[in-house]
């Protein structure tokens, strides 16, 4: 079987790679990542013009992609650039949820492409243990047929400029039940929403949201009342595929940086890459990175197969978590103290790679899930 990308996807990847190399400097990225916004509006608008969002969204919603192969291609390129702009949160998580909604909610996806709205999925909570079905935020039914939401969401990215929150909540069942989960599409200026933001170790900002008796109407529910777990599950699985592909791009960039360093850093008058012990360690890294790529390719191939998707996604996330940590640690050791300096690219890539392991379930969680499946 030929695992090479199609000519169109290869052109897209090469275009994005060249753009990030020439127009998206790591110094500017770091300044934007540590700003109050957490990313650069200027870079966000410039990258949108490249068609990145369109390539993540289905044609019926005015995109021209949306398949697992499209998503994997784009996010590997985003990983190489160490991009902090909200393509995952908006182009994947929010767009996938809204695509299952009513006509008004689907129209928000089209507005995303026009830069007229920025919706964010608000799902993660305290003590979830990475479960996709863990929701404690309450949805209560009022006497007039309207609803009120009360609860808290944790560690959400890119909330500052959001126009809508897609809030998971439940009206029935215990906190971990797949039954009883609903999604509400709420404008961010709705009364009763409190936002607290703070910085993260890998750059960018996250926020905690508190909802206190926030009123919504039945038309603001995405999908049927209490029957939206499958929508959330599919969106998160798509997000996992995206960050696994992002991790591949990061690993490839780390590999390039490390190989270049081993060729130029001299000790005893010769490049340190000439030493056999160093060669063995680098060769092992290259093998592990290819193993990670194979797992992501496998997840991409089976993504549309409902019986195989969760299993292959968990296998890929486990591999990415385990191998990503190894790549980060080994590359820094091969660089010595140079690898941890703020001015050098490697440390920033390594931090992001390690943090990916803790998004949507770490390697231990996905190993146990794979065993159970």
N, C-alpha and C positions, 0 to 999 in steps of 0.2 A: 504494500500500500504506500502511495506517495503522500508524505506528510508535509510537503512544501506548500506554502500559501499560494493562492491563485495570483496571477500577474497583477490583478487589480489591488489585492490586499498587499502585495509586496510593494507596489508603488505607494500606497497609503503609508505603510510602515517606513519606507525610505524617506518620504516627504516629511513625516513627523520627526524622524530621527535627525534629519538635516536641520530642521527648524530649531529643535531643542539645542543642538550643538552650536548653532550660529546666533540664535536670538534669545535664548533662555539661559542666561548665565546663573551659575549657582550662587554667586554673591547677591545678585538681585533677588533670587528665589528665597534666600535665607532672610533677607531684610523683610520681604513681604510675608514670609511664614511667621515671623515673630512680631508682626504688626497687630493692632487690635482687630483687624479684619481677618487675618490669618492667611490671606492670599492677595494677589495683585489683581485689581480690577482691569488694569490695562492689559496684563497678560491674558486674563480670562477672555476679554473681548477679542484680542488678537488671535488666540487659539480657536475660538469659536468660528472665526472666518476661514479656518482650514477645513471645516466640515467634520470636526471630531464628534460633536453631538449628533449630527445627522447620521454618522456611521454607527451610532449606538442605538438608534431609534428605528422602529419598524416603518416600512414605506406607507402603510395606511395612516400613519400619524405624521406624515410629511418628512420622514427620514429616508435613508436609502440603505440601511443595514439592519442592525439589531440581532443578528445571529450570533451564536457562540463563537464562531470563527472571527467575526468582525470585532467582537468585544475583546477577545484574546489578543488579536493583532494590535488594536489601539492601546490597550493597557500595557502591553510589553514596551511599546514606544514611550508611553507616559512614565513607566518605571525607569527607563534609561535617562529620561530628563529630570527625574525626581520631582515631578510636577505636584504642586499642592493645591491647585485650583479644583473646584468641586465637581469634577466629571463623574466620580463614583456616586456621590450623594444625589446629584441632580439627574445625570444622564442614564444612570443604571437604577438605583434604588427607587427614587421618586417616580421616574418615567415608567418603570415596570409596574408599579402599584397603580398609577393613574390610568394606565392603558387598560385596566380591568374595570374602570369606573363607568359612570354615565357620560353622556355627551359633553356636559359642561366640564367634567374632570378630564376627559380625553382632550378637550380643547386646550387645557393647561399645558399638555405636552407640546402642542403646536406653538404655544406662547413661549415655552422654554427655548425653542429654536429661534424665536424672534427676540430673545433677551427681554421679554416682558414679564417674566415671573421666575422665581427661584424656590421651588418647593423642596422640603427636607423631610425625610422619613424619621419620625420620632418613635422608636421602638425599644431600644435598650433600657433596662432598668437595673436597680440594685439587686445583687444576689441572683442573677439570672442563671449563673453557671453555664452560660453560652446557649441555653435552650431557646430555640426559635419560638416556642409556644408560651414562654414565661411572660405573662402580662398581669400585673396587679392593678394597673390604672382602671378605675371604675367608670362604667357607662350606666347611668341611671335614667329610667324613663319617667318623665314628668306627666302630670295629669292631662296637660293639653297636647300630649303626643310628641313633644320635643324631648331633647335629651340634655344631660349635663355630664361633663367629664371632670373627674378629680383624680389626681395622682401625680407621679413624677417620672421623668425620663432623664437618663444620665449619659454623659460623655458623647454628645451629639456634635458633629463637625459642621462648620459653616452656617451657623444659626444666625449670625449677626445681620446679614442682608436677606434672610429668607422672607418670602412673601406668604408662604403657606406651610403649615405643619400637617403631615400625614400621621395622625396619632393612633397607635394601636391601643385598644381598650377592650374591656369585657363586661358583659351584662350577666353572664352565667358561668358556672364551672369554677374549679379551683385555679390557682395561679398558674399551673403548668398544663392545663387542659387545652387540647386543640379545638375543642368546641367552645363556642361563646365569644370568640375573638372578632371584633369589628375594627374598621379603620375609618377615622373621621378626617376629612379634608377641611382644615380650619385656617382662615386668614390669621396671620401672626399678630395683627393688631386687635384681636378679639379680647374683650375684657376678661380678666382672671388668669392671664398667662404671665409668669415671672421667669426671667432669664438671668442666669449667673454664668459668666464665661471665665476661662482661665487657659493658660498656655500648656502645651504638651512637650514632651522631651524630644520628639522627632520633628518639631516645627509645626506651626499651625495653632489653632485654638479650638477648644471644645466647650460645650455649654451644657449645663443642667437646666431642665425645664420643670416648672411646677405649674400644674393646672388646678385651679380652685373653682369648682362649680362653673366651668366654661360651658356656655349654652351652644348647642348646635341643632340644626334641623335634620329631618330624615333625608333630605336631598343632599346633605353633606356627607353621608355615609358612602364609602367606596365598597361596592358589592352589597350582599345581603347582610342583614343584621345577624351577628353571631356566627357568620359562615365565611370569614375572610382569612382563615389561617393559610389556606393554599396560596392566596395572593402574596402574603408575607413570606411564606416559605420559598416560593419561586423567586421573588425579588432578592432574598438573602442568598440563595444558591447562586444567582447570577452575580451578585456582589462578591461572593467567594471566588468564583471563576475569574473575575476581574482582578482582584488583588493577588491571586496566585500568578496571573500573567504579569502583573506589575512587578512582583518579586522576581520573576524570570529576567525582566529587563534590568532590574537592579543588580542581579547576580552577574549578568553579562557585562555590565559597566564596571563592577568591582573586579571581575576577571581581567578586563582590559587594563585597568589602573594598576593592578598587582603585577601583571606580566611586564608592563612598561617599567615599573619600579625595579623589578628583578633584573631587567636588562641594563639599567642605567646606574643603579646603586653599586658602588664598588667597595670591596673589602680585600685587603692584601693585594691590591693592584688589579683585581679581576671582578667582573660583575658577580653579585651574589647568586644570580641565577645559574652560575656554572657549578655551584656546589651540589653534590648529588642528593644530600638530605633535603635541600630546598626543592630540588626538582621533583622528588618523590611526593612531597607535601602538595606541591602545585598540581601535579598530575592527578592526585586523589581528588582535589577540588574540582578539576575539570570533569572527572567521571561523575561526581556527585551532582554537578550542575546539569549534566546531560540526563541523569536519572530524574531530576526534578522536572526537566522539560518533558520527558516522556510521560510523567504522571499528569501534567497539565494538558498535553495533547490528548491523552486518553479521556480525561474529563470533558474536554471540548467535543470530542467525537460522540460521546454518549449523552451529551447534555439534554438533548430533546427526547431521550428515552426515559420515561418516568420511572421505570423499574430499576434502571441502572444509575440514574443521575446522582442521587444522594450518596450512593456507595463510591462512585468514582470521584465525586467532589470531595468527600472526606479523605479518600486516599491521596488526592492531590494536595489538600490542605495540610495533611500530616507530613507529607514529603517536603512541602515548602517550608513548614515550620522547623522541621528537624535539620534539613539541609541549609536553610537560610541562616540559622544560628551558627552552624559549622562554618559556612562561607564568611560570615561577618567576623567570627573569632579568628579564624586562620588567616584571613587577609590582613587583619590588624597586626597579628603577630609577625607575619612576614614583612610588614612595613616597619615594625618596631614602634617607637614613640611617635614617628611621623604620622602614623595612621590615625592618631587621636587628636591631631591639631585642628583647630577651628578653620584655619585657612585652607586646609587640604580637603578635597572632595570626599575621600573615602569614609571618614567618620560619619558624615551626614547620610551617605548611602547605607552604611552599616546600621545606624540607629533606626532608620525607616524599615530596613529588612527585619530586624529583631521585633519591632512593634507590629509588623504584619502578622506575626505568629499569634498575637493576642486579639486580633480582630476576627469576629465571627467564629471563635473557638480555637483554642491552641492545639498543639500537636497531641497532647494527652487526651483531650476531649474527642478529637476526630479519630484517634486510634481506637478508642473504646466504641465510638459510634460505628466505625467500619467493622469491628468485630461483631457487634450486635446485628449488623445488616447482613 
